[in-house]
């Protein structure tokens, strides 16, 4: 805490207890995260600063808390400055403020991650793997995307059909957090050219590290269970002759798209769920920025250029970045492999098939189908550009988020 000899400066009443909202405290080493879970407002304080906030929360007046701090640590504290900071963070309660509403859906969150639920999840995943091995036509393949000869139908159904599946993914994140009493926010974002939904669980910074892993991994669990469920549904809806039905082909198309989203988590340079998991395990602050800086300095060093300043990097980030930087490179390589083997074949079939209809004497129906398909592709790219610009403006005008979006 910053020392000061002035305890009588004009400002708040130092002889009246300060009404504070219910606060949570999480000690990690020499620092303590203090915050309000209901508003996702948090601050990282040194241990002695958090101790002073606890004294105020226990009902001591600011003057009494400052004297107790001075007796314990042998130095004075600018209590008025601390009070101003607490008020700016929204920790101070005003007389007309309503109490925070309870976090909803806690019971559902506990049920979704109860032991019986885990047994069901593991059973579905195991059955999905067994059936895929027994029946190779259920295995994921780029051709699974084309459940219809009409490209517009395929693109529209996959686009619309992915939203419920993505909502399940994000819902598992949110409910895994809400079972701990943490609020969550759902928002639209983008990854490369794709529009995505994101769940913000800033409150994870206030729970012990071991309790953060399930909310982080819950989305990947949902994708795995969904893939297995869709595969089993495709197998269960076969035609009398044994061939796949229209519903079955649609399920395999959605399962393939879900698997691609699951593979996406290994694209570490996009700060995916796996990145958040690694950062949490290692106790890092901004591992991505530090690792990126390490890679840039490696390139600059080889080219004889001035190095980036490393003084602002957190020591924990610096140690982890020495090896994590190469995982970022591996993530790029893996993403290129996924695109080459999993995305480009389907995309090439879309483009070449649609262009062939423009170049020949295709009937009106297929011609319109290709026209609408290209229009939808341009619309998605345009929407991704708009969201990217919006996010860039928000990053410039707002402080960094407490935790990455999941």
N, C-alpha and C positions, 0 to 999 in steps of 0.2 A: 504494500500500500504506500502511496506517496505521503511522506511526512509533512506535517505543517504545524505551526505553533499557534495558528489563529483558529480558535474554537468559537469565537463570538461574532463572526462575520454575519452581516445581515442575510436573511434568507428564511428557511423553514424554522418552525418552533422546535428547538432542540430539547425541550423539556416535556414534550408530549409524545407518547408512543406512536409509531408510524404503522398504520394499517396496511399490511402486505397481503397479497393474494397467496393462496397455498402454493408453496414452491417445492421443487424437488432438487435434490443434491446428489451428484454422482462424483465420487472421488476417484481420480485416476492419476496416480503418482503425486506430483506436487501441485496439481491443478484440480479444480472442482468445477464441474458444469452445474450451473444454477439456472433454473428457469421455470416458466409456466407451461405446463403441458397443454392446457386448454387453448392457448393462443400461439403455441409454437414460438415463444420468445425465450431465448437462452443467452447466457453469457458464460465465458470461461474465466474463472477468477483464480488467483493464487489462494492457497489454503487459508491464509490469515484473512483474506478478504471475504471468503465464504463464511469463515467463523464469525466475522462481524455482521454479516447479513443474518446469520442464524440468531445472534443476540437480539437484533431488531425484531425478527420474526417471533422470538420468545416473549416479546412485550417490553423489553427495556427501551427507555427513551434514547434518542440519539446521543445525548450527553453522557448518559450512563454507559451506553455501549462503547463510546469512545474512551471513557475512563477505564473500563474493563480491558479494552484492547491495549491501552498504554501500560496498564499494570502487568499484562501478560508478555508483551513484546518489547517494552522499554522504549517505545517511541509513540509520538502523537500521530493522529490521523485526521485528514480533512473530511470530517463526517458530512459536511454540507455537500461536498463534491460527490460523495458516495450516494447521498439521497437523490441528488439530481440525476445521477446515472440510473438508479433504480426506477425513478419516475419515467425516464425516457424509455426504458425497457418495458414499461407497463406493469411493473411489479407492485406499485403502490396502488392501493384500492381507494377509490373515491366513494363518497356517501351514496350516490345514486346509481352505482354500478350494480347490475344484477349478478347473482352468483353464477359461476360457469355452469353450463348445462352438462349433464352426465354424458359420457361417451356412449354412443349407441352401438348396437350389434355386438356387444361383448359376449353375450351368451352364444350367439351364432359362431363367433370366432373360437370360443372354447370348444364347441361341439365339432367344428371342422378339423380341429387338431387334437382331438381326444384319442385315446388308444383304439377304440373301435373304428374310428375313421381311418387311422393309420393302417389297420389290418385290411380294410376295404381297398385303400389306395394300393397297397403292396400286392394284393390279390389281383386287382385289375391289371396292373403293370405286368405281373408275371404271366397272366393269361394272354395278354397282348403279345408278349414276346414269344410264347409257345406257339400261338396260332400263326404268327408271322413266319416262324421257322418251318412249321408244318405246311403252310400254303404260300409258296414264293410270290404268288400274284398279289399278296397283301403287302409285300415289302415296299418301302418308299422308292419312288422313281419319278423323274421329271415328267414322264408321260402321264402320270396319275392326275396331273393338273387338268388335262383335256377330257373332262367328263362329258362335254358337249361339243358338237362340231361348230358351234357358233362362238366366236371369240368374245363377242360382247357379253353373252350369257356367262361365259367362264370368268371374265374379268369382273363383271358386276357381282356375280354370286360369291366369288372368292373375296372381293372387297367387302361386301356387306356381311358375308358369313364369318369373316375374321373378327368383326367387332364384338359379337357375343363371346368368342373365344378369348379375345384380348381382355375383355371385361372380367372374365373368370380369372385370368392371369393376374390382373391388377387387383381384383377383389380378394384373391388369396393373400397378396401382399398386405392389403388394408386390414383384412380381418385377423391376420396373424399379429398385426400391431394392435388392433383394437382389443384383442383378448387380453393385452397387457394394459389397457386403459389409455392407449395413445390415439389421438385423433389423426386423420389422414385427409389429404386433398387429392383429387383427380383432375388432371389437366391434359390438354393436347400439347404435343411436342413433335419433334422430327428427329430421325436418325438417317443421315445421308439424304436420300430423296423420298423417304417413306414417312408418312404421318403416323404417329404413334400416340398411345395414351400412357401417361406417367402417373405414378402414385408417389406423393411426397410424405415421408414419415420422418420429419425432423425430430420428433420426440424420441427416436431411438437413441439419441445422444444422452438421454437421461436414465437409461436402464443399463444394468451390468452387461458387459460385452457378450457373455455367454447367452443372454436372452435375445440378442439382436440377430443371431444367425438364422433362426426360423423365419422371421419376417423377410429377411433378405432372400432366402432360398425358396420361399413359398410360391413365387411365380413360376419358377422352373419345375417345382413339384406339380403345379397345376397343368403346365404344358405337357409333362410326361404322362399324367393321368388322362388328359384329353386325347393325346395321340393314341394311347392304348384303347380308350373307349371308342373312338372313331373307327379304329381298326377292327375291333370286335363287332361293332355295329355293321360294318361292311360285310363281315363274314356271316353274321346272323341273318342278313337280308338277301341272301343269294336267291337267284331264280330257281325254279324246280329242276332245271337241267344242270344246276351247279355253277352257272356263270354269275358274274356280278350284276346286281340290279342297278338301276339309275341312282337310287339312294346310296347303294354301296359305293359306286364310282364317285359320287359327291363326297361321301365320308372320307375316302382315300385322298381326294384332292385337298380337303381341309386338313387331314392328318399330315400330308406332305408339307403344306404351308406352315403348320404348327411346328413341325420338326425343323424347318428352316429358321423359325424364330428361336427355337431352342439352341440351334447351332450358333445363332447370332450372339449368344451370351459369351462366346469365346472371342468376340471381336473386342478385345480389352481396350483398344484405343477409343471406343465409344462410351467408356465408363459404364459398362453393363453390370448386371447383378453379380457376376463373378468378380468384377473389379471391386465393387462395394464390399463383397465378402472378404477379399484379400486385404483391403484397406482396414477393415474392422479387425481381422485376425492380427494384423501387424500393429494396430494402434496408430495408423498414419493420419496426417492432417490433409495433405493434398498430394498424394502419391503420383497421380497422373502428371501434374504440372512439373514436379521434381524429376520424374523419370524422363519426361519430354525434354527438360533442360539438360539432363545427363546425355541424352542422345544428340542433342544439338551441339553440346560442347565437344562430344567425341568427333563430330563432323568438323567443327571449327578447328579443333586441335590438329586434325590431319591436313586441313587446308591452310593452316598458319594464320587463322583469323583470331581476333580478340575473343576471349571466352565470356560467357554470360556470368553475371555476378551470382555466386552461390551462397552468399552470406545470409540471405533471407530464408533459405531452405531449412525446414525443421530437421533436427538430427535423425529422428526416426525415419523420416521420408528419405533422407540422404542415404542411410544404410540400406534400406529396402530397394531404392531406385537402382543400385548397382547391378542387381540381377533382374529386377522387374522391367527395366528398360528393354531388355532383350525379349521379355514376354510380350511387350507391345509389338516388337518386330515380328514375333511369331504369330501374334494376332492378325497382323496385316497379311502374312503369308497364308494363314488359315482362311481368312475371309476371301482371298483371291481364289483359293481352292474351292471353297463352297460356291462362289459365283461361277467359276468355270464348270464345275460338275453338276451343280444343283439349280442354278438360275439361268445361265446363258442358254443351255439346251432348250428349255421351255420358252425363254424369250425369243430365241432365234426362230422357233417354230411359229410363234405368234406373228412375228414381223414378216417372215418370208411367206407365210400363208396369206396374210392380209394383203401384202404387196402383189402377190400373184393374182388376186382377185381384181386389183386395179388394172393390172397389165393385160388381162385377157378379156374374154367376153363372158364374164360371170353374170349369173342372174341377178335381178335387183336385190333379192334378199341378202345373199352373201356380200354384195357390194355395199349395201347399207350397214351390214354387220361390221365390215372392216372400217368404214368411215366412222361409225360411232366408237369403235374400239380405239382408234387413234385419237379421237377427240377426248375420250376419257383418260388416256395416258397423258395427254398434254395438260388436262385439268388437274391431275394428281401432281404433276411436276410443278404447276403453278401454285397449287395450295401449299406444297412443301416449301417453295421459295418464300411465300408470304409468311408462313410460320417461322421460318429461319430468320427473316428480317425482324419480325416481332420479338423473337427471343434475343436477338442481338441488341435491340433497343432497350429491352428490359435489363439485360446484363450491364449496359452502360449507365442506366439510371437507378439501379437498385443494388444493394450489397449482395455478396455471394450467399447462396443458400447454405443453411447449416449442414445439410446432408444431401448427397446426390439423390436424384429421383430414381425410383425403382421401376 
